[in-house]
Amino acid sequence: MPHEVFESERLYDDADTELDLIAPKAKRAQWRHRRVGPSFLKFGRRVKYHGADLNEWINRNRITTTTSHV
């Protein structure tokens, strides 16, 4: 079942505190440099994240655990 953590149609600015749910701002900058992490948009020096891309990234990286029987 996909999760909607972010508003799908919203563009989030890299300075938005909501993005700290994914990683701190410095870590997101490292990810962008290494081309890992969620997809992003660049408008000159401004970095934006589309809510739908953030939700997709979260769902791709979801780890499902199983119940262990001890």
CHARMM internal coordinates of N, CA and C (Angstrom, degrees):
IC EDIT
DIST 1 N 1 CA 1.4426
DIST 1 CA 1 C 1.5327
ANGL 1 N 1 CA 1 C 109.18
DIST 1 C 2 N 1.3284
ANGL 1 CA 1 C 2 N 118.21
DIHE 1 N 1 CA 1 C 2 N 117.91
DIST 2 N 2 CA 1.4678
ANGL 1 C 2 N 2 CA 121.25
DIHE 1 CA 1 C 2 N 2 CA 179.86
DIST 2 CA 2 C 1.5313
ANGL 2 N 2 CA 2 C 112.06
DIHE 1 C 2 N 2 CA 2 C -67.85
DIST 2 C 3 N 1.3127
ANGL 2 CA 2 C 3 N 115.12
DIHE 2 N 2 CA 2 C 3 N 143.85
DIST 3 N 3 CA 1.4591
ANGL 2 C 3 N 3 CA 121.27
DIHE 2 CA 2 C 3 N 3 CA 178.53
DIST 3 CA 3 C 1.5162
ANGL 3 N 3 CA 3 C 110.23
DIHE 2 C 3 N 3 CA 3 C -104.28
DIST 3 C 4 N 1.3239
ANGL 3 CA 3 C 4 N 116.28
DIHE 3 N 3 CA 3 C 4 N 142.02
DIST 4 N 4 CA 1.4619
ANGL 3 C 4 N 4 CA 123.11
DIHE 3 CA 3 C 4 N 4 CA 175.63
DIST 4 CA 4 C 1.5206
ANGL 4 N 4 CA 4 C 107.35
DIHE 3 C 4 N 4 CA 4 C -110.84
DIST 4 C 5 N 1.3008
ANGL 4 CA 4 C 5 N 116.88
DIHE 4 N 4 CA 4 C 5 N 93.97
DIST 5 N 5 CA 1.4565
ANGL 4 C 5 N 5 CA 121.98
DIHE 4 CA 4 C 5 N 5 CA 179.65
DIST 5 CA 5 C 1.5268
ANGL 5 N 5 CA 5 C 109.78
DIHE 4 C 5 N 5 CA 5 C -88.34
DIST 5 C 6 N 1.3307
ANGL 5 CA 5 C 6 N 116.37
DIHE 5 N 5 CA 5 C 6 N -37.43
DIST 6 N 6 CA 1.4578
ANGL 5 C 6 N 6 CA 122.52
DIHE 5 CA 5 C 6 N 6 CA -178.14
DIST 6 CA 6 C 1.5200
ANGL 6 N 6 CA 6 C 109.82
DIHE 5 C 6 N 6 CA 6 C -109.71
DIST 6 C 7 N 1.3356
ANGL 6 CA 6 C 7 N 116.60
DIHE 6 N 6 CA 6 C 7 N 155.27
DIST 7 N 7 CA 1.4613
ANGL 6 C 7 N 7 CA 121.39
DIHE 6 CA 6 C 7 N 7 CA 176.21
DIST 7 CA 7 C 1.5198
ANGL 7 N 7 CA 7 C 107.98
DIHE 6 C 7 N 7 CA 7 C -67.98
DIST 7 C 8 N 1.3184
ANGL 7 CA 7 C 8 N 117.11
DIHE 7 N 7 CA 7 C 8 N 119.75
DIST 8 N 8 CA 1.4658
ANGL 7 C 8 N 8 CA 122.55
DIHE 7 CA 7 C 8 N 8 CA -171.23
DIST 8 CA 8 C 1.5197
ANGL 8 N 8 CA 8 C 114.39
DIHE 7 C 8 N 8 CA 8 C -59.78
DIST 8 C 9 N 1.3201
ANGL 8 CA 8 C 9 N 118.46
DIHE 8 N 8 CA 8 C 9 N -35.95
DIST 9 N 9 CA 1.4597
ANGL 8 C 9 N 9 CA 120.79
DIHE 8 CA 8 C 9 N 9 CA -175.22
DIST 9 CA 9 C 1.5255
ANGL 9 N 9 CA 9 C 113.38
DIHE 8 C 9 N 9 CA 9 C -93.41
DIST 9 C 10 N 1.3159
ANGL 9 CA 9 C 10 N 118.00
DIHE 9 N 9 CA 9 C 10 N -1.18
DIST 10 N 10 CA 1.4647
ANGL 9 C 10 N 10 CA 121.04
DIHE 9 CA 9 C 10 N 10 CA -176.62
DIST 10 CA 10 C 1.5285
ANGL 10 N 10 CA 10 C 111.40
DIHE 9 C 10 N 10 CA 10 C -87.73
DIST 10 C 11 N 1.3381
ANGL 10 CA 10 C 11 N 116.07
DIHE 10 N 10 CA 10 C 11 N 144.75
DIST 11 N 11 CA 1.4630
ANGL 10 C 11 N 11 CA 121.68
DIHE 10 CA 10 C 11 N 11 CA 169.98
DIST 11 CA 11 C 1.5185
ANGL 11 N 11 CA 11 C 107.33
DIHE 10 C 11 N 11 CA 11 C -97.46
DIST 11 C 12 N 1.3253
ANGL 11 CA 11 C 12 N 116.17
DIHE 11 N 11 CA 11 C 12 N 121.33
DIST 12 N 12 CA 1.4618
ANGL 11 C 12 N 12 CA 122.33
DIHE 11 CA 11 C 12 N 12 CA 179.89
DIST 12 CA 12 C 1.5131
ANGL 12 N 12 CA 12 C 109.41
DIHE 11 C 12 N 12 CA 12 C -96.43
DIST 12 C 13 N 1.3251
ANGL 12 CA 12 C 13 N 116.09
DIHE 12 N 12 CA 12 C 13 N 133.13
DIST 13 N 13 CA 1.4499
ANGL 12 C 13 N 13 CA 121.83
DIHE 12 CA 12 C 13 N 13 CA 175.38
DIST 13 CA 13 C 1.5235
ANGL 13 N 13 CA 13 C 108.27
DIHE 12 C 13 N 13 CA 13 C -80.81
DIST 13 C 14 N 1.3258
ANGL 13 CA 13 C 14 N 116.96
DIHE 13 N 13 CA 13 C 14 N 148.47
DIST 14 N 14 CA 1.4587
ANGL 13 C 14 N 14 CA 120.15
DIHE 13 CA 13 C 14 N 14 CA -178.60
DIST 14 CA 14 C 1.5290
ANGL 14 N 14 CA 14 C 112.15
DIHE 13 C 14 N 14 CA 14 C -59.22
DIST 14 C 15 N 1.3194
ANGL 14 CA 14 C 15 N 117.69
DIHE 14 N 14 CA 14 C 15 N -23.15
DIST 15 N 15 CA 1.4651
ANGL 14 C 15 N 15 CA 121.40
DIHE 14 CA 14 C 15 N 15 CA 179.66
DIST 15 CA 15 C 1.5249
ANGL 15 N 15 CA 15 C 112.93
DIHE 14 C 15 N 15 CA 15 C -83.10
DIST 15 C 16 N 1.3340
ANGL 15 CA 15 C 16 N 118.96
DIHE 15 N 15 CA 15 C 16 N -9.11
DIST 16 N 16 CA 1.4709
ANGL 15 C 16 N 16 CA 121.84
DIHE 15 CA 15 C 16 N 16 CA -179.68
DIST 16 CA 16 C 1.5233
ANGL 16 N 16 CA 16 C 110.45
DIHE 15 C 16 N 16 CA 16 C -64.38
DIST 16 C 17 N 1.3151
ANGL 16 CA 16 C 17 N 115.78
DIHE 16 N 16 CA 16 C 17 N 129.24
DIST 17 N 17 CA 1.4669
ANGL 16 C 17 N 17 CA 120.57
DIHE 16 CA 16 C 17 N 17 CA -176.70
DIST 17 CA 17 C 1.5253
ANGL 17 N 17 CA 17 C 112.67
DIHE 16 C 17 N 17 CA 17 C -66.24
DIST 17 C 18 N 1.3277
ANGL 17 CA 17 C 18 N 118.16
DIHE 17 N 17 CA 17 C 18 N -21.80
DIST 18 N 18 CA 1.4661
ANGL 17 C 18 N 18 CA 120.56
DIHE 17 CA 17 C 18 N 18 CA 178.82
DIST 18 CA 18 C 1.5298
ANGL 18 N 18 CA 18 C 111.10
DIHE 17 C 18 N 18 CA 18 C -59.34
DIST 18 C 19 N 1.3156
ANGL 18 CA 18 C 19 N 116.74
DIHE 18 N 18 CA 18 C 19 N -30.17
DIST 19 N 19 CA 1.4641
ANGL 18 C 19 N 19 CA 120.51
DIHE 18 CA 18 C 19 N 19 CA -178.07
DIST 19 CA 19 C 1.5183
ANGL 19 N 19 CA 19 C 112.65
DIHE 18 C 19 N 19 CA 19 C -69.83
DIST 19 C 20 N 1.3306
ANGL 19 CA 19 C 20 N 117.18
DIHE 19 N 19 CA 19 C 20 N -14.85
DIST 20 N 20 CA 1.4659
ANGL 19 C 20 N 20 CA 119.88
DIHE 19 CA 19 C 20 N 20 CA 176.66
DIST 20 CA 20 C 1.5240
ANGL 20 N 20 CA 20 C 111.57
DIHE 19 C 20 N 20 CA 20 C -65.74
DIST 20 C 21 N 1.3401
ANGL 20 CA 20 C 21 N 117.88
DIHE 20 N 20 CA 20 C 21 N -13.54
DIST 21 N 21 CA 1.4655
ANGL 20 C 21 N 21 CA 120.80
DIHE 20 CA 20 C 21 N 21 CA 173.40
DIST 21 CA 21 C 1.5285
ANGL 21 N 21 CA 21 C 110.26
DIHE 20 C 21 N 21 CA 21 C -63.26
DIST 21 C 22 N 1.3239
ANGL 21 CA 21 C 22 N 116.14
DIHE 21 N 21 CA 21 C 22 N -32.59
DIST 22 N 22 CA 1.4690
ANGL 21 C 22 N 22 CA 121.15
DIHE 21 CA 21 C 22 N 22 CA -179.48
DIST 22 CA 22 C 1.5179
ANGL 22 N 22 CA 22 C 110.53
DIHE 21 C 22 N 22 CA 22 C -83.36
DIST 22 C 23 N 1.3228
ANGL 22 CA 22 C 23 N 116.20
DIHE 22 N 22 CA 22 C 23 N -52.31
DIST 23 N 23 CA 1.4702
ANGL 22 C 23 N 23 CA 121.91
DIHE 22 CA 22 C 23 N 23 CA -179.11
DIST 23 CA 23 C 1.5231
ANGL 23 N 23 CA 23 C 107.90
DIHE 22 C 23 N 23 CA 23 C -170.80
DIST 23 C 24 N 1.3285
ANGL 23 CA 23 C 24 N 116.76
DIHE 23 N 23 CA 23 C 24 N 157.12
DIST 24 N 24 CA 1.4709
ANGL 23 C 24 N 24 CA 119.47
DIHE 23 CA 23 C 24 N 24 CA 175.10
DIST 24 CA 24 C 1.5340
ANGL 24 N 24 CA 24 C 110.81
DIHE 23 C 24 N 24 CA 24 C -61.81
DIST 24 C 25 N 1.3145
ANGL 24 CA 24 C 25 N 116.07
DIHE 24 N 24 CA 24 C 25 N 158.62
DIST 25 N 25 CA 1.4711
ANGL 24 C 25 N 25 CA 121.79
DIHE 24 CA 24 C 25 N 25 CA -176.56
DIST 25 CA 25 C 1.5297
ANGL 25 N 25 CA 25 C 112.02
DIHE 24 C 25 N 25 CA 25 C -55.51
DIST 25 C 26 N 1.3196
ANGL 25 CA 25 C 26 N 117.92
DIHE 25 N 25 CA 25 C 26 N -42.42
DIST 26 N 26 CA 1.4720
ANGL 25 C 26 N 26 CA 121.01
DIHE 25 CA 25 C 26 N 26 CA -179.67
DIST 26 CA 26 C 1.5292
ANGL 26 N 26 CA 26 C 111.19
DIHE 25 C 26 N 26 CA 26 C -63.72
DIST 26 C 27 N 1.3067
ANGL 26 CA 26 C 27 N 117.34
DIHE 26 N 26 CA 26 C 27 N -39.04
DIST 27 N 27 CA 1.4767
ANGL 26 C 27 N 27 CA 121.06
DIHE 26 CA 26 C 27 N 27 CA 178.99
DIST 27 CA 27 C 1.5268
ANGL 27 N 27 CA 27 C 109.96
DIHE 26 C 27 N 27 CA 27 C -66.69
DIST 27 C 28 N 1.3451
ANGL 27 CA 27 C 28 N 117.16
DIHE 27 N 27 CA 27 C 28 N -41.07
DIST 28 N 28 CA 1.4687
ANGL 27 C 28 N 28 CA 119.89
DIHE 27 CA 27 C 28 N 28 CA 177.48
DIST 28 CA 28 C 1.5226
ANGL 28 N 28 CA 28 C 110.44
DIHE 27 C 28 N 28 CA 28 C -61.58
DIST 28 C 29 N 1.3345
ANGL 28 CA 28 C 29 N 118.12
DIHE 28 N 28 CA 28 C 29 N -37.30
DIST 29 N 29 CA 1.4708
ANGL 28 C 29 N 29 CA 121.38
DIHE 28 CA 28 C 29 N 29 CA 177.49
DIST 29 CA 29 C 1.5310
ANGL 29 N 29 CA 29 C 110.34
DIHE 28 C 29 N 29 CA 29 C -63.65
DIST 29 C 30 N 1.3275
ANGL 29 CA 29 C 30 N 116.73
DIHE 29 N 29 CA 29 C 30 N -41.17
DIST 30 N 30 CA 1.4706
ANGL 29 C 30 N 30 CA 120.30
DIHE 29 CA 29 C 30 N 30 CA 176.80
DIST 30 CA 30 C 1.5175
ANGL 30 N 30 CA 30 C 110.46
DIHE 29 C 30 N 30 CA 30 C -62.70
DIST 30 C 31 N 1.3246
ANGL 30 CA 30 C 31 N 116.53
DIHE 30 N 30 CA 30 C 31 N -43.92
DIST 31 N 31 CA 1.4624
ANGL 30 C 31 N 31 CA 120.47
DIHE 30 CA 30 C 31 N 31 CA 179.46
DIST 31 CA 31 C 1.5207
ANGL 31 N 31 CA 31 C 111.12
DIHE 30 C 31 N 31 CA 31 C -60.46
DIST 31 C 32 N 1.3413
ANGL 31 CA 31 C 32 N 116.48
DIHE 31 N 31 CA 31 C 32 N -44.15
DIST 32 N 32 CA 1.4680
ANGL 31 C 32 N 32 CA 119.11
DIHE 31 CA 31 C 32 N 32 CA 179.78
DIST 32 CA 32 C 1.5219
ANGL 32 N 32 CA 32 C 110.25
DIHE 31 C 32 N 32 CA 32 C -61.64
DIST 32 C 33 N 1.3203
ANGL 32 CA 32 C 33 N 117.42
DIHE 32 N 32 CA 32 C 33 N -42.36
DIST 33 N 33 CA 1.4604
ANGL 32 C 33 N 33 CA 121.34
DIHE 32 CA 32 C 33 N 33 CA 179.13
DIST 33 CA 33 C 1.5271
ANGL 33 N 33 CA 33 C 111.31
DIHE 32 C 33 N 33 CA 33 C -61.31
DIST 33 C 34 N 1.3336
ANGL 33 CA 33 C 34 N 116.29
DIHE 33 N 33 CA 33 C 34 N -38.97
DIST 34 N 34 CA 1.4705
ANGL 33 C 34 N 34 CA 121.50
DIHE 33 CA 33 C 34 N 34 CA -179.26
DIST 34 CA 34 C 1.5301
ANGL 34 N 34 CA 34 C 112.60
DIHE 33 C 34 N 34 CA 34 C -87.70
DIST 34 C 35 N 1.3472
ANGL 34 CA 34 C 35 N 117.06
DIHE 34 N 34 CA 34 C 35 N -3.57
DIST 35 N 35 CA 1.4742
ANGL 34 C 35 N 35 CA 123.42
DIHE 34 CA 34 C 35 N 35 CA -178.66
DIST 35 CA 35 C 1.5276
ANGL 35 N 35 CA 35 C 112.28
DIHE 34 C 35 N 35 CA 35 C 62.42
DIST 35 C 36 N 1.3305
ANGL 35 CA 35 C 36 N 115.90
DIHE 35 N 35 CA 35 C 36 N 41.66
DIST 36 N 36 CA 1.4615
ANGL 35 C 36 N 36 CA 121.72
DIHE 35 CA 35 C 36 N 36 CA 173.02
DIST 36 CA 36 C 1.5307
ANGL 36 N 36 CA 36 C 106.87
DIHE 35 C 36 N 36 CA 36 C -123.07
DIST 36 C 37 N 1.3207
ANGL 36 CA 36 C 37 N 116.83
DIHE 36 N 36 CA 36 C 37 N 175.63
DIST 37 N 37 CA 1.4607
ANGL 36 C 37 N 37 CA 119.95
DIHE 36 CA 36 C 37 N 37 CA -179.01
DIST 37 CA 37 C 1.5154
ANGL 37 N 37 CA 37 C 111.17
DIHE 36 C 37 N 37 CA 37 C 84.86
DIST 37 C 38 N 1.3328
ANGL 37 CA 37 C 38 N 116.47
DIHE 37 N 37 CA 37 C 38 N -169.67
DIST 38 N 38 CA 1.4667
ANGL 37 C 38 N 38 CA 120.09
DIHE 37 CA 37 C 38 N 38 CA -177.34
DIST 38 CA 38 C 1.5304
ANGL 38 N 38 CA 38 C 111.97
DIHE 37 C 38 N 38 CA 38 C -69.24
DIST 38 C 39 N 1.3241
ANGL 38 CA 38 C 39 N 115.93
DIHE 38 N 38 CA 38 C 39 N 153.62
DIST 39 N 39 CA 1.4633
ANGL 38 C 39 N 39 CA 121.50
DIHE 38 CA 38 C 39 N 39 CA 176.07
DIST 39 CA 39 C 1.5193
ANGL 39 N 39 CA 39 C 109.26
DIHE 38 C 39 N 39 CA 39 C -61.66
DIST 39 C 40 N 1.3292
ANGL 39 CA 39 C 40 N 116.15
DIHE 39 N 39 CA 39 C 40 N 150.57
DIST 40 N 40 CA 1.4640
ANGL 39 C 40 N 40 CA 120.79
DIHE 39 CA 39 C 40 N 40 CA -179.52
DIST 40 CA 40 C 1.5133
ANGL 40 N 40 CA 40 C 109.78
DIHE 39 C 40 N 40 CA 40 C -143.16
DIST 40 C 41 N 1.3205
ANGL 40 CA 40 C 41 N 114.88
DIHE 40 N 40 CA 40 C 41 N 164.16
DIST 41 N 41 CA 1.4604
ANGL 40 C 41 N 41 CA 122.79
DIHE 40 CA 40 C 41 N 41 CA 177.84
DIST 41 CA 41 C 1.5121
ANGL 41 N 41 CA 41 C 108.68
DIHE 40 C 41 N 41 CA 41 C -117.02
DIST 41 C 42 N 1.3289
ANGL 41 CA 41 C 42 N 117.38
DIHE 41 N 41 CA 41 C 42 N 144.49
DIST 42 N 42 CA 1.4658
ANGL 41 C 42 N 42 CA 121.17
DIHE 41 CA 41 C 42 N 42 CA 176.32
DIST 42 CA 42 C 1.5198
ANGL 42 N 42 CA 42 C 108.69
DIHE 41 C 42 N 42 CA 42 C -119.28
DIST 42 C 43 N 1.3117
ANGL 42 CA 42 C 43 N 115.19
DIHE 42 N 42 CA 42 C 43 N 130.38
DIST 43 N 43 CA 1.4584
ANGL 42 C 43 N 43 CA 123.02
DIHE 42 CA 42 C 43 N 43 CA 173.37
DIST 43 CA 43 C 1.5200
ANGL 43 N 43 CA 43 C 105.40
DIHE 42 C 43 N 43 CA 43 C -120.92
DIST 43 C 44 N 1.3180
ANGL 43 CA 43 C 44 N 116.73
DIHE 43 N 43 CA 43 C 44 N 89.76
DIST 44 N 44 CA 1.4570
ANGL 43 C 44 N 44 CA 119.95
DIHE 43 CA 43 C 44 N 44 CA -171.82
DIST 44 CA 44 C 1.5133
ANGL 44 N 44 CA 44 C 108.50
DIHE 43 C 44 N 44 CA 44 C 65.90
DIST 44 C 45 N 1.3295
ANGL 44 CA 44 C 45 N 117.07
DIHE 44 N 44 CA 44 C 45 N -118.92
DIST 45 N 45 CA 1.4568
ANGL 44 C 45 N 45 CA 121.10
DIHE 44 CA 44 C 45 N 45 CA 178.23
DIST 45 CA 45 C 1.5282
ANGL 45 N 45 CA 45 C 112.34
DIHE 44 C 45 N 45 CA 45 C -92.43
DIST 45 C 46 N 1.3127
ANGL 45 CA 45 C 46 N 116.83
DIHE 45 N 45 CA 45 C 46 N -8.14
DIST 46 N 46 CA 1.4655
ANGL 45 C 46 N 46 CA 120.67
DIHE 45 CA 45 C 46 N 46 CA -177.05
DIST 46 CA 46 C 1.5248
ANGL 46 N 46 CA 46 C 110.56
DIHE 45 C 46 N 46 CA 46 C -82.32
DIST 46 C 47 N 1.3156
ANGL 46 CA 46 C 47 N 115.37
DIHE 46 N 46 CA 46 C 47 N 134.98
DIST 47 N 47 CA 1.4655
ANGL 46 C 47 N 47 CA 121.91
DIHE 46 CA 46 C 47 N 47 CA 179.98
DIST 47 CA 47 C 1.5220
ANGL 47 N 47 CA 47 C 108.21
DIHE 46 C 47 N 47 CA 47 C -111.73
DIST 47 C 48 N 1.3235
ANGL 47 CA 47 C 48 N 115.47
DIHE 47 N 47 CA 47 C 48 N 131.02
DIST 48 N 48 CA 1.4661
ANGL 47 C 48 N 48 CA 121.86
DIHE 47 CA 47 C 48 N 48 CA 178.99
DIST 48 CA 48 C 1.5191
ANGL 48 N 48 CA 48 C 109.09
DIHE 47 C 48 N 48 CA 48 C -128.65
DIST 48 C 49 N 1.3195
ANGL 48 CA 48 C 49 N 114.97
DIHE 48 N 48 CA 48 C 49 N 151.82
DIST 49 N 49 CA 1.4596
ANGL 48 C 49 N 49 CA 122.07
DIHE 48 CA 48 C 49 N 49 CA 174.71
DIST 49 CA 49 C 1.5227
ANGL 49 N 49 CA 49 C 108.14
DIHE 48 C 49 N 49 CA 49 C -123.18
DIST 49 C 50 N 1.3132
ANGL 49 CA 49 C 50 N 117.15
DIHE 49 N 49 CA 49 C 50 N 131.94
DIST 50 N 50 CA 1.4624
ANGL 49 C 50 N 50 CA 121.26
DIHE 49 CA 49 C 50 N 50 CA 176.30
DIST 50 CA 50 C 1.5280
ANGL 50 N 50 CA 50 C 107.87
DIHE 49 C 50 N 50 CA 50 C -83.87
DIST 50 C 51 N 1.3164
ANGL 50 CA 50 C 51 N 116.53
DIHE 50 N 50 CA 50 C 51 N 133.06
DIST 51 N 51 CA 1.4616
ANGL 50 C 51 N 51 CA 121.53
DIHE 50 CA 50 C 51 N 51 CA -177.33
DIST 51 CA 51 C 1.5171
ANGL 51 N 51 CA 51 C 113.48
DIHE 50 C 51 N 51 CA 51 C -54.07
DIST 51 C 52 N 1.3306
ANGL 51 CA 51 C 52 N 117.23
DIHE 51 N 51 CA 51 C 52 N -40.07
DIST 52 N 52 CA 1.4696
ANGL 51 C 52 N 52 CA 120.42
DIHE 51 CA 51 C 52 N 52 CA 179.51
DIST 52 CA 52 C 1.5261
ANGL 52 N 52 CA 52 C 110.95
DIHE 51 C 52 N 52 CA 52 C -63.11
DIST 52 C 53 N 1.3446
ANGL 52 CA 52 C 53 N 117.14
DIHE 52 N 52 CA 52 C 53 N -38.63
DIST 53 N 53 CA 1.4663
ANGL 52 C 53 N 53 CA 120.73
DIHE 52 CA 52 C 53 N 53 CA 178.07
DIST 53 CA 53 C 1.5247
ANGL 53 N 53 CA 53 C 110.89
DIHE 52 C 53 N 53 CA 53 C -66.32
DIST 53 C 54 N 1.3299
ANGL 53 CA 53 C 54 N 116.80
DIHE 53 N 53 CA 53 C 54 N -39.51
DIST 54 N 54 CA 1.4662
ANGL 53 C 54 N 54 CA 120.47
DIHE 53 CA 53 C 54 N 54 CA 178.16
DIST 54 CA 54 C 1.5179
ANGL 54 N 54 CA 54 C 110.78
DIHE 53 C 54 N 54 CA 54 C -63.22
DIST 54 C 55 N 1.3370
ANGL 54 CA 54 C 55 N 116.91
DIHE 54 N 54 CA 54 C 55 N -45.02
DIST 55 N 55 CA 1.4668
ANGL 54 C 55 N 55 CA 120.76
DIHE 54 CA 54 C 55 N 55 CA 179.22
DIST 55 CA 55 C 1.5232
ANGL 55 N 55 CA 55 C 111.03
DIHE 54 C 55 N 55 CA 55 C -63.59
DIST 55 C 56 N 1.3279
ANGL 55 CA 55 C 56 N 117.16
DIHE 55 N 55 CA 55 C 56 N -40.23
DIST 56 N 56 CA 1.4667
ANGL 55 C 56 N 56 CA 120.84
DIHE 55 CA 55 C 56 N 56 CA 178.27
DIST 56 CA 56 C 1.5250
ANGL 56 N 56 CA 56 C 110.39
DIHE 55 C 56 N 56 CA 56 C -62.43
DIST 56 C 57 N 1.3301
ANGL 56 CA 56 C 57 N 117.13
DIHE 56 N 56 CA 56 C 57 N -44.33
DIST 57 N 57 CA 1.4632
ANGL 56 C 57 N 57 CA 121.68
DIHE 56 CA 56 C 57 N 57 CA -179.74
DIST 57 CA 57 C 1.5288
ANGL 57 N 57 CA 57 C 110.60
DIHE 56 C 57 N 57 CA 57 C -62.83
DIST 57 C 58 N 1.3346
ANGL 57 CA 57 C 58 N 116.39
DIHE 57 N 57 CA 57 C 58 N -43.17
DIST 58 N 58 CA 1.4668
ANGL 57 C 58 N 58 CA 120.55
DIHE 57 CA 57 C 58 N 58 CA 178.55
DIST 58 CA 58 C 1.5224
ANGL 58 N 58 CA 58 C 110.03
DIHE 57 C 58 N 58 CA 58 C -59.54
DIST 58 C 59 N 1.3209
ANGL 58 CA 58 C 59 N 116.90
DIHE 58 N 58 CA 58 C 59 N -46.02
DIST 59 N 59 CA 1.4654
ANGL 58 C 59 N 59 CA 120.33
DIHE 58 CA 58 C 59 N 59 CA -177.35
DIST 59 CA 59 C 1.5243
ANGL 59 N 59 CA 59 C 112.45
DIHE 58 C 59 N 59 CA 59 C -69.63
DIST 59 C 60 N 1.3365
ANGL 59 CA 59 C 60 N 117.86
DIHE 59 N 59 CA 59 C 60 N -32.35
DIST 60 N 60 CA 1.4758
ANGL 59 C 60 N 60 CA 120.12
DIHE 59 CA 59 C 60 N 60 CA 176.25
DIST 60 CA 60 C 1.5197
ANGL 60 N 60 CA 60 C 111.60
DIHE 59 C 60 N 60 CA 60 C -68.58
DIST 60 C 61 N 1.3194
ANGL 60 CA 60 C 61 N 116.76
DIHE 60 N 60 CA 60 C 61 N -28.50
DIST 61 N 61 CA 1.4575
ANGL 60 C 61 N 61 CA 121.08
DIHE 60 CA 60 C 61 N 61 CA -175.92
DIST 61 CA 61 C 1.5246
ANGL 61 N 61 CA 61 C 113.05
DIHE 60 C 61 N 61 CA 61 C -100.41
DIST 61 C 62 N 1.2993
ANGL 61 CA 61 C 62 N 116.09
DIHE 61 N 61 CA 61 C 62 N 10.21
DIST 62 N 62 CA 1.4647
ANGL 61 C 62 N 62 CA 120.53
DIHE 61 CA 61 C 62 N 62 CA 178.84
DIST 62 CA 62 C 1.5159
ANGL 62 N 62 CA 62 C 109.82
DIHE 61 C 62 N 62 CA 62 C -71.46
DIST 62 C 63 N 1.2970
ANGL 62 CA 62 C 63 N 115.28
DIHE 62 N 62 CA 62 C 63 N 135.87
DIST 63 N 63 CA 1.4628
ANGL 62 C 63 N 63 CA 121.26
DIHE 62 CA 62 C 63 N 63 CA 178.67
DIST 63 CA 63 C 1.5211
ANGL 63 N 63 CA 63 C 107.63
DIHE 62 C 63 N 63 CA 63 C -110.47
DIST 63 C 64 N 1.3053
ANGL 63 CA 63 C 64 N 115.52
DIHE 63 N 63 CA 63 C 64 N 123.40
DIST 64 N 64 CA 1.4523
ANGL 63 C 64 N 64 CA 121.75
DIHE 63 CA 63 C 64 N 64 CA 179.56
DIST 64 CA 64 C 1.5205
ANGL 64 N 64 CA 64 C 108.06
DIHE 63 C 64 N 64 CA 64 C -98.37
DIST 64 C 65 N 1.3087
ANGL 64 CA 64 C 65 N 115.82
DIHE 64 N 64 CA 64 C 65 N 127.61
DIST 65 N 65 CA 1.4556
ANGL 64 C 65 N 65 CA 120.43
DIHE 64 CA 64 C 65 N 65 CA 178.89
DIST 65 CA 65 C 1.5209
ANGL 65 N 65 CA 65 C 109.61
DIHE 64 C 65 N 65 CA 65 C -103.69
DIST 65 C 66 N 1.3080
ANGL 65 CA 65 C 66 N 115.02
DIHE 65 N 65 CA 65 C 66 N 162.63
DIST 66 N 66 CA 1.4573
ANGL 65 C 66 N 66 CA 120.47
DIHE 65 CA 65 C 66 N 66 CA 177.19
DIST 66 CA 66 C 1.5135
ANGL 66 N 66 CA 66 C 108.93
DIHE 65 C 66 N 66 CA 66 C -111.91
DIST 66 C 67 N 1.2956
ANGL 66 CA 66 C 67 N 115.79
DIHE 66 N 66 CA 66 C 67 N 157.70
DIST 67 N 67 CA 1.4578
ANGL 66 C 67 N 67 CA 120.89
DIHE 66 CA 66 C 67 N 67 CA 176.98
DIST 67 CA 67 C 1.5190
ANGL 67 N 67 CA 67 C 108.39
DIHE 66 C 67 N 67 CA 67 C -77.93
DIST 67 C 68 N 1.3161
ANGL 67 CA 67 C 68 N 115.86
DIHE 67 N 67 CA 67 C 68 N 126.96
DIST 68 N 68 CA 1.4595
ANGL 67 C 68 N 68 CA 118.44
DIHE 67 CA 67 C 68 N 68 CA 178.98
DIST 68 CA 68 C 1.5307
ANGL 68 N 68 CA 68 C 109.25
DIHE 67 C 68 N 68 CA 68 C -92.19
DIST 68 C 69 N 1.2744
ANGL 68 CA 68 C 69 N 114.97
DIHE 68 N 68 CA 68 C 69 N 142.92
DIST 69 N 69 CA 1.4697
ANGL 68 C 69 N 69 CA 121.59
DIHE 68 CA 68 C 69 N 69 CA 177.73
DIST 69 CA 69 C 1.5171
ANGL 69 N 69 CA 69 C 108.10
DIHE 68 C 69 N 69 CA 69 C -104.78
DIST 69 C 70 N 1.3196
ANGL 69 CA 69 C 70 N 115.04
DIHE 69 N 69 CA 69 C 70 N 108.49
DIST 70 N 70 CA 1.4619
ANGL 69 C 70 N 70 CA 119.72
DIHE 69 CA 69 C 70 N 70 CA -177.11
DIST 70 CA 70 C 1.5076
ANGL 70 N 70 CA 70 C 110.67
DIHE 69 C 70 N 70 CA 70 C -95.49
END
COOR INIT
IC SEED 1 N 1 CA 1 C
IC BUILD
